[in-house]
Amino acid sequence: MTDAAPLKLFNSLTRQLEPFQPVHPGEARVYTCGPTVYNYPHIGNMRAYVFADVLGRTLSFKGYKLTHVINITDVGHLTDDADAGEDKMEKMAAQNAQSIWDIAKHYTEAYWADIKALNIRQPAHWSIATDYVPQMIEFAKSIADKHCYELESGLYFDTGSVENYGRLARAQTDEGEGRIEAVEGKRHAADFAIWRKTPPGEKRQMEWDSPWGRGAPGWHLECSVMSGQLLGFPFDIHTGGIDHREIHHPNEIAQNQAFCCAGGLSDPANSGARVWMHNNFLVERSGKMSKSSGEFLRLQLLIDKGYHPLAYRMMCLQAHYRSELEFSWEGLAAALTRLKRMLMAHRKWADRLTEGRLTPGDSWERERVTNALVARFDAAISNDLNTADALTVLEETLALKGTAPECVVTAAVHMDRVLGLGLGKLDRAELRIRPKAATITEAEIEAALTARKEARAAKDFACSDALRDELAAQGVEVMDGDPLGWEWKLGS
């Protein structure tokens, strides 16, 4: 489409809203930090991928040829993001007495299932960390002489060897965030391992030979190597959760500076990416967002309670990606209701279009109205992905009156390509709340409702009430007079 509004994105490195200027004209190259596949992702993790998906869809909407890479970390990420503790994958494999490869396969597939359920588009590349270990070793060799030093436990990056270390996190002291592992012999507290030697007498399931001994790469090294290999330095945008802004991404940036022989970060391109973008946290007050709590909030839990996963996508879109978003079951229910309203409005317009029911009037005038709404939508989404305002414009479009169906449906299709709610594919029955534990079948519910309607038509209200009570006893709430026409829902 023609750019009605320039795309502006908030760059975490400069802390400014900046016009998007691609490194390669007409292209957009994006790298997103993916999951460490040692456990199921929780819904807070998945917010990062909804955000990255909206970014990618927006770039496509604006006419850029998109190359999006998401990595899968199956080695190297320690139990403490601050470069301390055990390897998360090794720890989970030991706990479950399973092969680390089986652990990685199981949780990767679970993550991909969540990606599909949330209508997140497939990236151009899923980069698997263990596929790039030889390249990681070569990368480390190329920077070792000038930027690294060896200790008994591994090869460490000297953060004092690059300019402006920690600028992304706004770290002003040698200690950085104060959460870095204290290792005897480190030159600076913030120095980090890019290769970890296997301790004497230990045997890891994942280890490789290297010039610094048998061991495994550091977590930070992986993303530098895979982003550079698949997108080239500098590329356009690097995304991740706000937690990565404090340690992981500053360490990536330092490695990129060293590898590219680049100067300071007054030129953002020296960081390896021109723009660094971070989504804020999803907050859940009960404390069940953390995987360390044991039972945590997975997308599958929402589905098991009867909520369509796109209700969670809607919940994410209602807030700006840089704002904290609080999760509650009430908020999820409200997002589901909003999605239902949009779907019903979209279906009415689509049905009119299929039936050929055109609205009389001047064609140019009808197109002018919807084109103005598309321009407003473009302005909202171009303003640092303001999905909250963009959703409002989509609702206004679907609420139009006296407009030709083809104009409304075309405008809605353009908008939904960015928002990814799947309005053209969803069936209203899919959005009914139906918990997994429910035993009554939909056919049984529909049969009882049909009998109840017949009883009401015959003014047999005693029978009608009895049927309603029978359904209620099985967890079915009959919604007489529901303006959305949903008729029933199952309680959790």
C-alpha positions in Angstrom: 0.0 0.0 0.0 1.0 3.7 -0.4 2.5 5.0 2.8 -0.1 7.4 4.1 1.9 7.8 7.3 5.6 7.2 8.0 6.3 4.3 10.2 7.8 5.4 13.5 9.2 2.9 16.1 10.6 3.4 19.6 14.3 2.5 19.7 15.2 1.2 23.1 18.9 2.0 22.4 18.3 5.7 21.9 15.1 5.9 24.0 13.5 7.8 21.1 10.7 7.4 18.6 12.4 7.2 15.2 11.3 6.9 11.5 11.9 3.4 10.2 14.8 3.6 7.6 15.6 0.2 6.2 19.2 -0.9 5.8 18.3 -2.4 2.4 15.7 -0.3 0.4 12.3 -2.1 0.2 13.4 -4.8 2.7 12.9 -5.3 6.4 15.1 -7.8 8.3 14.0 -8.6 11.9 15.4 -10.9 14.5 13.3 -12.0 17.5 14.7 -13.7 20.6 12.9 -17.0 20.8 12.3 -19.4 23.7 14.7 -21.6 25.6 12.9 -24.9 25.2 13.4 -26.4 28.6 9.7 -25.9 29.7 6.4 -24.7 28.3 6.1 -21.0 27.5 3.8 -19.0 29.8 1.4 -16.4 28.4 3.8 -13.6 29.5 6.4 -15.2 27.2 3.9 -15.4 24.4 3.1 -11.6 24.6 6.6 -11.1 23.0 5.7 -13.1 20.0 2.3 -11.4 19.5 4.1 -8.1 19.6 6.8 -9.3 17.1 4.0 -10.7 14.8 2.2 -7.4 14.8 5.6 -5.7 13.9 6.1 -8.1 11.1 2.6 -7.8 9.8 2.9 -4.0 9.9 6.1 -4.0 7.9 4.4 -6.2 5.3 1.3 -3.9 5.4 3.7 -1.0 4.7 5.0 -2.8 1.6 8.4 -4.1 2.8 9.7 -7.5 1.9 10.0 -9.1 5.3 12.7 -11.5 6.5 11.9 -12.5 10.1 14.1 -14.9 12.1 13.1 -16.4 15.5 15.6 -18.6 17.3 15.1 -21.7 19.4 17.6 -21.9 22.2 18.3 -25.6 23.0 21.7 -25.1 24.6 23.7 -22.5 26.6 21.0 -20.6 28.5 21.7 -20.8 32.2 19.3 -20.9 35.1 20.2 -17.3 36.0 20.0 -14.9 33.1 22.9 -13.1 34.6 25.3 -15.8 33.4 25.3 -18.1 36.4 23.9 -21.4 37.4 23.2 -24.6 35.5 22.3 -25.0 31.8 18.5 -24.9 31.8 18.3 -27.7 29.2 20.7 -30.0 31.1 18.9 -29.4 34.4 15.5 -30.3 33.0 16.8 -33.4 31.2 18.4 -34.6 34.5 15.2 -33.9 36.4 13.1 -35.9 34.0 15.7 -38.6 33.2 15.3 -37.8 29.5 17.5 -37.1 26.6 18.1 -33.4 26.3 17.2 -33.8 22.6 13.8 -35.2 23.6 13.3 -32.3 26.0 14.1 -29.8 23.3 11.8 -31.5 20.7 8.8 -31.7 23.1 8.9 -28.1 24.3 9.7 -26.7 20.8 6.6 -28.4 19.5 4.6 -27.1 22.4 5.8 -23.6 21.6 5.0 -24.0 17.9 1.5 -25.1 18.9 1.0 -21.9 20.9 2.3 -19.9 17.9 -0.3 -21.5 15.6 -3.1 -21.1 18.2 -2.4 -17.3 18.5 -2.4 -16.9 14.7 1.2 -15.8 14.7 2.7 -16.0 11.2 5.6 -18.3 10.5 9.0 -16.6 10.3 11.3 -17.0 7.3 13.6 -19.0 9.6 13.4 -20.9 12.8 17.1 -20.9 13.8 18.0 -23.8 16.1 21.0 -22.9 18.3 22.7 -26.4 18.1 22.7 -26.1 14.3 25.1 -23.2 14.5 27.7 -24.3 17.0 30.6 -24.5 14.4 29.8 -20.9 13.4 29.7 -19.9 17.1 33.2 -21.2 17.6 34.5 -19.4 14.5 32.8 -16.1 15.7 34.4 -16.5 19.1 37.8 -17.2 17.5 37.6 -14.1 15.4 37.1 -11.8 18.5 39.1 -13.8 21.1 42.5 -12.0 20.7 41.2 -8.5 21.1 38.1 -8.9 23.3 38.3 -12.0 25.3 40.4 -13.8 27.9 40.5 -17.3 29.2 39.8 -18.5 32.7 39.6 -22.0 34.1 35.8 -22.1 33.6 35.8 -20.8 30.0 36.4 -17.9 27.6 35.1 -14.6 28.8 34.3 -11.4 27.0 36.0 -8.3 28.3 33.2 -5.7 28.4 35.8 -2.9 28.8 37.1 -3.7 25.3 34.1 -2.1 23.5 32.7 1.4 23.7 29.5 2.2 25.6 28.9 -1.2 27.1 25.5 -1.3 28.8 24.0 1.7 27.1 20.9 -0.3 26.2 20.3 -1.0 29.8 21.5 2.4 30.9 24.0 0.7 33.2 26.3 3.4 34.5 28.6 1.5 36.8 31.2 -1.2 36.4 28.8 -3.5 38.3 26.1 -2.9 35.7 22.8 -4.2 37.0 24.4 -5.9 40.0 23.2 -9.4 39.0 26.2 -10.7 37.3 28.0 -13.8 38.5 31.0 -13.2 40.6 33.8 -15.3 39.1 37.3 -15.2 40.4 39.6 -13.7 37.8 37.1 -11.7 35.9 38.4 -8.3 34.8 35.1 -6.6 35.2 32.0 -7.7 37.1 29.9 -7.4 33.9 32.2 -9.7 31.9 30.4 -12.8 30.6 31.2 -16.2 29.3 31.0 -16.8 25.6 32.3 -20.4 25.9 31.8 -22.5 29.0 34.2 -25.4 29.6 32.8 -28.6 30.9 34.1 -28.9 34.5 36.6 -31.7 35.1 34.9 -35.0 36.0 31.5 -33.9 34.5 29.8 -35.0 31.3 27.2 -32.9 29.5 24.7 -34.3 27.0 25.5 -31.3 24.8 29.2 -30.4 24.5 31.6 -29.7 21.7 35.4 -29.4 21.2 36.7 -25.9 20.9 40.1 -24.1 21.1 39.2 -23.4 24.8 38.4 -27.0 25.7 35.3 -29.2 25.5 32.2 -27.4 26.5 29.2 -25.4 25.2 28.5 -21.9 23.9 27.2 -19.1 26.1 23.6 -18.0 25.6 24.5 -14.5 24.4 26.8 -15.8 21.7 24.1 -17.8 20.0 21.9 -14.8 19.0 24.8 -12.7 17.7 25.9 -15.6 15.5 22.4 -16.6 14.2 21.2 -13.0 13.5 24.5 -12.2 11.7 24.5 -15.4 9.7 20.8 -15.1 8.6 20.3 -11.3 8.3 23.8 -9.8 8.0 25.1 -6.9 10.1 23.7 -4.4 10.4 20.1 -5.6 10.1 17.0 -3.6 10.8 15.2 -4.5 14.0 16.0 -6.8 17.0 13.1 -7.6 19.3 12.6 -9.3 22.6 11.0 -8.9 26.1 12.0 -6.0 28.3 13.9 -8.4 30.6 16.4 -9.0 27.7 17.2 -5.2 27.7 19.1 -5.5 30.9 21.7 -8.3 30.3 21.2 -10.5 27.3 20.9 -7.8 24.7 23.7 -5.5 26.0 26.0 -8.6 25.8 24.8 -9.4 22.3 25.5 -5.8 21.3 29.1 -6.0 22.8 29.8 -9.1 20.8 28.4 -7.5 17.6 30.6 -4.5 18.1 33.6 -6.7 18.5 32.9 -8.9 15.5 32.1 -6.0 13.2 35.1 -3.9 14.4 32.6 -1.2 15.1 32.8 1.9 17.2 30.5 3.3 19.8 26.8 3.3 20.1 26.2 6.9 19.0 25.6 5.1 15.7 22.9 2.6 16.6 23.9 0.4 13.6 27.2 -0.4 15.4 25.1 -2.5 17.8 24.3 -5.0 15.0 20.8 -3.8 14.5 19.6 -0.3 13.8 16.6 -0.5 16.1 16.1 -2.5 19.3 12.5 -3.0 20.4 11.2 -4.5 23.7 7.7 -5.3 24.9 6.8 -4.8 28.5 5.8 -7.4 31.0 2.5 -9.2 31.4 1.6 -8.9 35.1 -0.4 -11.5 37.0 -1.0 -10.6 40.6 -1.3 -14.2 42.0 2.4 -14.9 41.1 1.6 -17.7 38.7 3.4 -16.1 35.7 6.8 -17.5 36.8 7.8 -21.0 35.8 9.6 -21.4 39.1 6.1 -21.4 40.8 5.4 -24.8 39.4 1.9 -24.4 38.0 2.0 -21.4 35.8 -0.3 -19.7 33.3 0.1 -21.5 30.0 -2.0 -20.7 26.9 -3.3 -24.3 27.1 -4.7 -23.5 30.6 -6.8 -20.7 29.0 -8.0 -23.1 26.3 -8.8 -25.8 28.8 -11.0 -23.3 30.7 -12.9 -22.8 27.4 -11.4 -19.5 26.1 -10.4 -19.3 22.5 -6.7 -18.4 22.3 -7.4 -15.4 20.1 -9.2 -13.8 23.1 -5.7 -13.6 24.6 -4.3 -12.1 21.4 -7.1 -9.5 21.6 -6.1 -8.8 25.2 -2.6 -8.2 24.1 -3.7 -5.9 21.3 -5.8 -3.7 23.6 -2.6 -2.4 25.3 0.4 -0.8 23.8 3.3 -3.2 23.6 5.5 -0.9 25.7 2.9 -0.7 28.5 2.6 -3.3 31.3 -0.5 -5.4 30.8 -2.3 -7.0 33.8 -3.8 -10.4 33.2 -7.1 -11.3 34.9 -9.8 -13.8 34.0 -12.3 -10.9 33.9 -10.1 -9.0 31.5 -9.8 -12.1 29.3 -13.6 -12.5 29.3 -14.0 -8.9 28.3 -11.5 -9.4 25.4 -13.5 -12.4 24.3 -16.7 -10.4 24.3 -15.1 -7.7 22.2 -13.8 -10.3 19.7 -17.3 -11.8 19.5 -18.8 -8.4 18.7 -16.2 -7.8 16.0 -16.8 -11.3 14.5 -20.6 -10.9 14.4 -20.3 -7.5 12.7 -17.8 -8.8 10.2 -20.0 -11.8 9.5 -23.0 -9.6 8.7 -21.0 -7.6 6.2 -19.5 -10.7 4.6 -23.0 -12.3 4.3 -24.3 -9.1 2.6 -21.4 -9.2 0.2 -22.0 -12.9 -0.6 -25.7 -12.2 -1.1 -24.9 -9.3 -3.4 -26.8 -6.8 -1.3 -25.3 -3.5 -2.3 -26.1 -0.3 -0.6 -27.4 2.4 -3.0 -25.4 5.6 -3.3 -22.4 7.1 -4.9 -19.5 4.5 -5.2 -16.8 7.1 -4.9 -18.4 8.6 -1.7 -18.6 5.1 -0.1 -14.9 4.4 -0.9 -13.9 7.8 0.4 -15.4 6.9 3.8 -13.6 3.6 4.1 -10.4 4.9 2.7 -10.4 7.6 5.4 -10.7 4.9 8.0 -7.9 2.9 6.5 -5.8 6.0 6.6 -6.6 6.5 10.3 -5.8 2.8 10.9 -2.5 3.3 9.1 -1.7 6.4 11.2 -2.4 4.4 14.4 -0.3 1.4 13.5 2.5 3.6 12.1 2.7 5.4 15.4 4.9 2.8 17.1 2.3 0.0 16.6 -0.6 1.6 18.5 -2.8 -1.4 18.3 -5.3 -0.1 20.9 -6.2 2.8 18.6 -6.1 0.6 15.5 -8.7 -1.8 17.1 -11.0 1.2 17.6 -10.8 2.1 14.0 -11.6 -1.4 12.9 -14.7 -1.4 15.2 -15.8 1.9 13.6 -15.3 0.4 10.2 -17.5 -2.6 11.1 -20.2 -0.3 12.6 -20.6 1.8 9.4 -24.1 2.2 8.0 -25.2 3.0 4.4 -21.9 1.8 3.0 -21.3 -0.9 0.3 -20.3 -4.2 1.8 -17.4 -4.6 -0.6 -15.9 -1.3 0.8 -16.3 -2.3 4.4 -15.1 -5.9 3.9 -12.1 -4.8 1.9 -11.1 -2.2 4.6 -11.6 -4.8 7.4 -9.4 -7.3 5.6 -6.6 -4.8 5.3 -6.8 -4.0 9.0 -7.1 -7.6 10.2 -4.0 -8.5 8.2 -2.1 -6.4 10.7 -4.1 -7.3 13.8 -4.2 -11.0 13.0 -7.6 -11.7 14.6 -8.7 -14.0 11.8 -12.1 -12.5 11.5 -12.6 -14.0 8.0 -11.9 -17.5 9.2 -13.4 -17.7 12.7 -16.7 -19.5 13.3 -18.9 -18.0 16.0 -19.3 -21.4 17.6 -15.5 -21.5 18.2 -15.8 -18.5 20.5 -18.3 -20.2 22.9 -16.8 -20.8 26.4 -16.6 -24.5 26.7 -14.2 -25.9 29.3 -12.3 -29.1 28.5 -13.7 -30.8 31.6 -17.3 -30.3 30.4 -19.1 -33.7 29.8 -22.3 -32.5 28.0 -21.9 -32.3 24.3 -22.8 -29.4 22.1 -25.4 -31.6 20.3 -27.1 -32.2 23.6 -27.1 -28.5 24.4 -28.5 -27.5 21.1 -31.2 -30.2 21.3 -32.2 -29.0 24.8 -32.3 -25.4 23.6 -34.4 -26.3 20.6 -36.9 -28.1 22.9 -36.9 -25.1 25.2 -37.7 -22.7 22.3 -40.6 -25.0 21.3 -41.9 -25.0 24.9 -41.7 -21.2 25.1 -43.5 -20.9 21.8 -46.2 -23.1 23.2 -46.3 -21.0 26.4 -45.3 -24.1 28.4 -43.1 -22.1 30.7 -42.9 -24.8 33.3 -41.2 -27.1 30.8 -39.0 -24.2 29.6 -37.8 -23.5 33.1 -37.2 -27.2 33.8 -35.0 -27.5 30.7 -33.1 -24.4 31.7 -32.5 -25.8 35.2 -31.3 -29.1 33.7 -28.8 -27.3 31.6 -27.7 -25.2 34.5 -27.1 -28.3 36.6 -24.6 -29.4 33.9 -22.8 -26.1 33.9 -24.6 -24.5 30.9 -25.7 -20.9 31.2 -28.6 -20.1 28.9 -28.3 -16.5 27.8 -31.8 -15.4 27.0 -31.8 -12.0 25.2 -28.0 -12.0 24.7 -27.5 -9.1 22.2 -24.7 -11.1 20.6 -27.0 -14.1 20.0 -24.6 -16.5 21.6 -27.4 -18.3 23.5 -25.3 -20.3 25.9 -21.9 -20.8 27.5 -20.4 -23.4 29.7 -19.1 -22.4 33.1 -15.6 -23.4 34.2 
